[in-house]
Amino acid sequence: MPAFDQGTGDLIAFIVRRMACDHCGESYHDHDVKVTQDDGIQRTLTATCPVCGQAQQITAYDQPPYYQLHPAVRVNVTPITEAEVAAWRRFLTSFHGDMWDLLAAVTG
């Protein structure tokens, strides 16, 4: 695969400027980042740390990945009213628990 297809140089430059090794925090250099897969929709790159040798996989999309999803069926819901917001405020003010308790209280 060509090392610099359209946009690859910009992508590698972004990784070099903005990302660091997850293991030791060292910055990457251009020659540390390689494209390992490109299917026209997404690219997988491997960035190898020049200090500790730890490799990190990075996935980049040419467009937002949700564009690949099938169109969703639109759910027609009514807007939340001020009364509903006030009711939730009263409920949450007196609620004590974690997310599991909250979900149980709302759905149960």
PyMOL commands that place a pseudoatom at each C-alpha (Angstrom):
pseudoatom trace, name=CA, resn=MET, resi=1, chain=A, elem=C, hetatm=0, pos=[0.000, 0.000, 0.000]
pseudoatom trace, name=CA, resn=PRO, resi=2, chain=A, elem=C, hetatm=0, pos=[1.365, 3.445, -0.841]
pseudoatom trace, name=CA, resn=ALA, resi=3, chain=A, elem=C, hetatm=0, pos=[2.674, 5.237, 2.218]
pseudoatom trace, name=CA, resn=PHE, resi=4, chain=A, elem=C, hetatm=0, pos=[1.066, 8.559, 1.322]
pseudoatom trace, name=CA, resn=ASP, resi=5, chain=A, elem=C, hetatm=0, pos=[-2.331, 8.157, -0.291]
pseudoatom trace, name=CA, resn=GLN, resi=6, chain=A, elem=C, hetatm=0, pos=[-4.535, 11.234, -0.396]
pseudoatom trace, name=CA, resn=GLY, resi=7, chain=A, elem=C, hetatm=0, pos=[-4.828, 12.609, 3.137]
pseudoatom trace, name=CA, resn=THR, resi=8, chain=A, elem=C, hetatm=0, pos=[-2.447, 10.139, 4.761]
pseudoatom trace, name=CA, resn=GLY, resi=9, chain=A, elem=C, hetatm=0, pos=[0.297, 12.715, 5.265]
pseudoatom trace, name=CA, resn=ASP, resi=10, chain=A, elem=C, hetatm=0, pos=[-2.144, 15.029, 7.047]
pseudoatom trace, name=CA, resn=LEU, resi=11, chain=A, elem=C, hetatm=0, pos=[-3.372, 12.167, 9.188]
pseudoatom trace, name=CA, resn=ILE, resi=12, chain=A, elem=C, hetatm=0, pos=[0.148, 11.146, 10.203]
pseudoatom trace, name=CA, resn=ALA, resi=13, chain=A, elem=C, hetatm=0, pos=[1.012, 14.782, 10.912]
pseudoatom trace, name=CA, resn=PHE, resi=14, chain=A, elem=C, hetatm=0, pos=[-2.078, 15.029, 13.144]
pseudoatom trace, name=CA, resn=ILE, resi=15, chain=A, elem=C, hetatm=0, pos=[-1.023, 11.913, 15.083]
pseudoatom trace, name=CA, resn=VAL, resi=16, chain=A, elem=C, hetatm=0, pos=[2.521, 13.230, 15.489]
pseudoatom trace, name=CA, resn=ARG, resi=17, chain=A, elem=C, hetatm=0, pos=[1.259, 16.618, 16.746]
pseudoatom trace, name=CA, resn=ARG, resi=18, chain=A, elem=C, hetatm=0, pos=[-1.611, 15.467, 18.948]
pseudoatom trace, name=CA, resn=MET, resi=19, chain=A, elem=C, hetatm=0, pos=[-0.970, 11.943, 20.227]
pseudoatom trace, name=CA, resn=ALA, resi=20, chain=A, elem=C, hetatm=0, pos=[1.585, 10.334, 22.501]
pseudoatom trace, name=CA, resn=CYS, resi=21, chain=A, elem=C, hetatm=0, pos=[2.447, 6.815, 23.575]
pseudoatom trace, name=CA, resn=ASP, resi=22, chain=A, elem=C, hetatm=0, pos=[-0.187, 5.376, 25.928]
pseudoatom trace, name=CA, resn=HIS, resi=23, chain=A, elem=C, hetatm=0, pos=[2.546, 3.536, 27.813]
pseudoatom trace, name=CA, resn=CYS, resi=24, chain=A, elem=C, hetatm=0, pos=[5.260, 6.129, 28.462]
pseudoatom trace, name=CA, resn=GLY, resi=25, chain=A, elem=C, hetatm=0, pos=[3.874, 9.428, 27.080]
pseudoatom trace, name=CA, resn=GLU, resi=26, chain=A, elem=C, hetatm=0, pos=[6.626, 9.928, 24.479]
pseudoatom trace, name=CA, resn=SER, resi=27, chain=A, elem=C, hetatm=0, pos=[5.740, 11.784, 21.274]
pseudoatom trace, name=CA, resn=TYR, resi=28, chain=A, elem=C, hetatm=0, pos=[5.713, 10.041, 17.911]
pseudoatom trace, name=CA, resn=HIS, resi=29, chain=A, elem=C, hetatm=0, pos=[7.738, 11.052, 14.839]
pseudoatom trace, name=CA, resn=ASP, resi=30, chain=A, elem=C, hetatm=0, pos=[6.594, 10.743, 11.207]
pseudoatom trace, name=CA, resn=HIS, resi=31, chain=A, elem=C, hetatm=0, pos=[8.577, 7.543, 10.679]
pseudoatom trace, name=CA, resn=ASP, resi=32, chain=A, elem=C, hetatm=0, pos=[6.951, 5.937, 13.780]
pseudoatom trace, name=CA, resn=VAL, resi=33, chain=A, elem=C, hetatm=0, pos=[3.471, 5.937, 12.203]
pseudoatom trace, name=CA, resn=LYS, resi=34, chain=A, elem=C, hetatm=0, pos=[2.542, 3.493, 9.413]
pseudoatom trace, name=CA, resn=VAL, resi=35, chain=A, elem=C, hetatm=0, pos=[-0.713, 2.770, 7.598]
pseudoatom trace, name=CA, resn=THR, resi=36, chain=A, elem=C, hetatm=0, pos=[-1.468, -0.914, 8.129]
pseudoatom trace, name=CA, resn=GLN, resi=37, chain=A, elem=C, hetatm=0, pos=[-4.912, -1.091, 6.522]
pseudoatom trace, name=CA, resn=ASP, resi=38, chain=A, elem=C, hetatm=0, pos=[-6.975, 1.102, 4.206]
pseudoatom trace, name=CA, resn=ASP, resi=39, chain=A, elem=C, hetatm=0, pos=[-10.287, -0.101, 2.806]
pseudoatom trace, name=CA, resn=GLY, resi=40, chain=A, elem=C, hetatm=0, pos=[-11.441, 3.234, 1.409]
pseudoatom trace, name=CA, resn=ILE, resi=41, chain=A, elem=C, hetatm=0, pos=[-13.742, 3.887, 4.358]
pseudoatom trace, name=CA, resn=GLN, resi=42, chain=A, elem=C, hetatm=0, pos=[-11.369, 3.638, 7.284]
pseudoatom trace, name=CA, resn=ARG, resi=43, chain=A, elem=C, hetatm=0, pos=[-7.629, 3.510, 7.825]
pseudoatom trace, name=CA, resn=THR, resi=44, chain=A, elem=C, hetatm=0, pos=[-5.820, 1.645, 10.540]
pseudoatom trace, name=CA, resn=LEU, resi=45, chain=A, elem=C, hetatm=0, pos=[-2.454, 3.029, 11.509]
pseudoatom trace, name=CA, resn=THR, resi=46, chain=A, elem=C, hetatm=0, pos=[0.156, 1.671, 13.864]
pseudoatom trace, name=CA, resn=ALA, resi=47, chain=A, elem=C, hetatm=0, pos=[2.184, 4.121, 15.894]
pseudoatom trace, name=CA, resn=THR, resi=48, chain=A, elem=C, hetatm=0, pos=[5.271, 2.594, 17.505]
pseudoatom trace, name=CA, resn=CYS, resi=49, chain=A, elem=C, hetatm=0, pos=[6.894, 4.479, 20.362]
pseudoatom trace, name=CA, resn=PRO, resi=50, chain=A, elem=C, hetatm=0, pos=[10.517, 5.420, 19.603]
pseudoatom trace, name=CA, resn=VAL, resi=51, chain=A, elem=C, hetatm=0, pos=[11.427, 5.084, 23.304]
pseudoatom trace, name=CA, resn=CYS, resi=52, chain=A, elem=C, hetatm=0, pos=[9.641, 2.036, 24.754]
pseudoatom trace, name=CA, resn=GLY, resi=53, chain=A, elem=C, hetatm=0, pos=[8.631, 0.266, 21.524]
pseudoatom trace, name=CA, resn=GLN, resi=54, chain=A, elem=C, hetatm=0, pos=[4.969, -0.016, 22.532]
pseudoatom trace, name=CA, resn=ALA, resi=55, chain=A, elem=C, hetatm=0, pos=[2.676, -0.139, 19.478]
pseudoatom trace, name=CA, resn=GLN, resi=56, chain=A, elem=C, hetatm=0, pos=[-0.701, 1.582, 19.400]
pseudoatom trace, name=CA, resn=GLN, resi=57, chain=A, elem=C, hetatm=0, pos=[-3.440, 0.934, 16.837]
pseudoatom trace, name=CA, resn=ILE, resi=58, chain=A, elem=C, hetatm=0, pos=[-5.309, 4.011, 15.616]
pseudoatom trace, name=CA, resn=THR, resi=59, chain=A, elem=C, hetatm=0, pos=[-8.423, 3.909, 13.449]
pseudoatom trace, name=CA, resn=ALA, resi=60, chain=A, elem=C, hetatm=0, pos=[-9.309, 6.911, 11.315]
pseudoatom trace, name=CA, resn=TYR, resi=61, chain=A, elem=C, hetatm=0, pos=[-12.344, 7.423, 9.112]
pseudoatom trace, name=CA, resn=ASP, resi=62, chain=A, elem=C, hetatm=0, pos=[-12.542, 9.446, 5.900]
pseudoatom trace, name=CA, resn=GLN, resi=63, chain=A, elem=C, hetatm=0, pos=[-15.976, 10.529, 7.037]
pseudoatom trace, name=CA, resn=PRO, resi=64, chain=A, elem=C, hetatm=0, pos=[-17.889, 10.177, 10.284]
pseudoatom trace, name=CA, resn=PRO, resi=65, chain=A, elem=C, hetatm=0, pos=[-18.569, 6.455, 10.836]
pseudoatom trace, name=CA, resn=TYR, resi=66, chain=A, elem=C, hetatm=0, pos=[-22.263, 7.076, 11.438]
pseudoatom trace, name=CA, resn=TYR, resi=67, chain=A, elem=C, hetatm=0, pos=[-22.563, 7.927, 7.730]
pseudoatom trace, name=CA, resn=GLN, resi=68, chain=A, elem=C, hetatm=0, pos=[-22.120, 4.184, 7.131]
pseudoatom trace, name=CA, resn=LEU, resi=69, chain=A, elem=C, hetatm=0, pos=[-25.233, 3.333, 9.132]
pseudoatom trace, name=CA, resn=HIS, resi=70, chain=A, elem=C, hetatm=0, pos=[-28.508, 2.652, 7.397]
pseudoatom trace, name=CA, resn=PRO, resi=71, chain=A, elem=C, hetatm=0, pos=[-30.980, 5.516, 7.687]
pseudoatom trace, name=CA, resn=ALA, resi=72, chain=A, elem=C, hetatm=0, pos=[-32.762, 5.244, 10.991]
pseudoatom trace, name=CA, resn=VAL, resi=73, chain=A, elem=C, hetatm=0, pos=[-36.509, 5.266, 11.276]
pseudoatom trace, name=CA, resn=ARG, resi=74, chain=A, elem=C, hetatm=0, pos=[-37.423, 8.610, 12.705]
pseudoatom trace, name=CA, resn=VAL, resi=75, chain=A, elem=C, hetatm=0, pos=[-39.154, 8.381, 16.052]
pseudoatom trace, name=CA, resn=ASN, resi=76, chain=A, elem=C, hetatm=0, pos=[-41.758, 11.030, 16.471]
pseudoatom trace, name=CA, resn=VAL, resi=77, chain=A, elem=C, hetatm=0, pos=[-41.595, 12.215, 20.069]
pseudoatom trace, name=CA, resn=THR, resi=78, chain=A, elem=C, hetatm=0, pos=[-43.142, 15.225, 21.671]
pseudoatom trace, name=CA, resn=PRO, resi=79, chain=A, elem=C, hetatm=0, pos=[-40.854, 17.858, 23.179]
pseudoatom trace, name=CA, resn=ILE, resi=80, chain=A, elem=C, hetatm=0, pos=[-40.206, 17.707, 26.917]
pseudoatom trace, name=CA, resn=THR, resi=81, chain=A, elem=C, hetatm=0, pos=[-42.454, 20.112, 28.785]
pseudoatom trace, name=CA, resn=GLU, resi=82, chain=A, elem=C, hetatm=0, pos=[-41.525, 22.416, 31.636]
pseudoatom trace, name=CA, resn=ALA, resi=83, chain=A, elem=C, hetatm=0, pos=[-43.755, 20.320, 33.912]
pseudoatom trace, name=CA, resn=GLU, resi=84, chain=A, elem=C, hetatm=0, pos=[-41.767, 17.171, 33.049]
pseudoatom trace, name=CA, resn=VAL, resi=85, chain=A, elem=C, hetatm=0, pos=[-38.489, 18.969, 33.775]
pseudoatom trace, name=CA, resn=ALA, resi=86, chain=A, elem=C, hetatm=0, pos=[-39.863, 20.127, 37.127]
pseudoatom trace, name=CA, resn=ALA, resi=87, chain=A, elem=C, hetatm=0, pos=[-41.055, 16.585, 37.962]
pseudoatom trace, name=CA, resn=TRP, resi=88, chain=A, elem=C, hetatm=0, pos=[-37.624, 15.143, 37.146]
pseudoatom trace, name=CA, resn=ARG, resi=89, chain=A, elem=C, hetatm=0, pos=[-35.957, 17.859, 39.222]
pseudoatom trace, name=CA, resn=ARG, resi=90, chain=A, elem=C, hetatm=0, pos=[-38.132, 16.938, 42.232]
pseudoatom trace, name=CA, resn=PHE, resi=91, chain=A, elem=C, hetatm=0, pos=[-37.441, 13.234, 41.728]
pseudoatom trace, name=CA, resn=LEU, resi=92, chain=A, elem=C, hetatm=0, pos=[-33.668, 13.619, 41.314]
pseudoatom trace, name=CA, resn=THR, resi=93, chain=A, elem=C, hetatm=0, pos=[-33.367, 16.004, 44.251]
pseudoatom trace, name=CA, resn=SER, resi=94, chain=A, elem=C, hetatm=0, pos=[-34.627, 13.314, 46.626]
pseudoatom trace, name=CA, resn=PHE, resi=95, chain=A, elem=C, hetatm=0, pos=[-33.061, 10.325, 44.795]
pseudoatom trace, name=CA, resn=HIS, resi=96, chain=A, elem=C, hetatm=0, pos=[-30.196, 8.485, 46.472]
pseudoatom trace, name=CA, resn=GLY, resi=97, chain=A, elem=C, hetatm=0, pos=[-28.433, 5.694, 44.613]
pseudoatom trace, name=CA, resn=ASP, resi=98, chain=A, elem=C, hetatm=0, pos=[-26.306, 4.827, 41.635]
pseudoatom trace, name=CA, resn=MET, resi=99, chain=A, elem=C, hetatm=0, pos=[-27.141, 4.491, 37.936]
pseudoatom trace, name=CA, resn=TRP, resi=100, chain=A, elem=C, hetatm=0, pos=[-28.516, 0.956, 38.424]
pseudoatom trace, name=CA, resn=ASP, resi=101, chain=A, elem=C, hetatm=0, pos=[-30.885, 2.195, 41.118]
pseudoatom trace, name=CA, resn=LEU, resi=102, chain=A, elem=C, hetatm=0, pos=[-31.953, 5.089, 38.919]
pseudoatom trace, name=CA, resn=LEU, resi=103, chain=A, elem=C, hetatm=0, pos=[-32.713, 2.809, 35.967]
pseudoatom trace, name=CA, resn=ALA, resi=104, chain=A, elem=C, hetatm=0, pos=[-34.628, 0.423, 38.223]
pseudoatom trace, name=CA, resn=ALA, resi=105, chain=A, elem=C, hetatm=0, pos=[-36.669, 3.290, 39.664]
pseudoatom trace, name=CA, resn=VAL, resi=106, chain=A, elem=C, hetatm=0, pos=[-37.518, 4.712, 36.245]
pseudoatom trace, name=CA, resn=THR, resi=107, chain=A, elem=C, hetatm=0, pos=[-38.275, 1.447, 34.433]
pseudoatom trace, name=CA, resn=GLY, resi=108, chain=A, elem=C, hetatm=0, pos=[-39.641, -0.602, 37.338]
for i in range(1, 108): cmd.bond("trace and resi %d" % i, "trace and resi %d" % (i + 1))
show_as sticks, trace
zoom trace
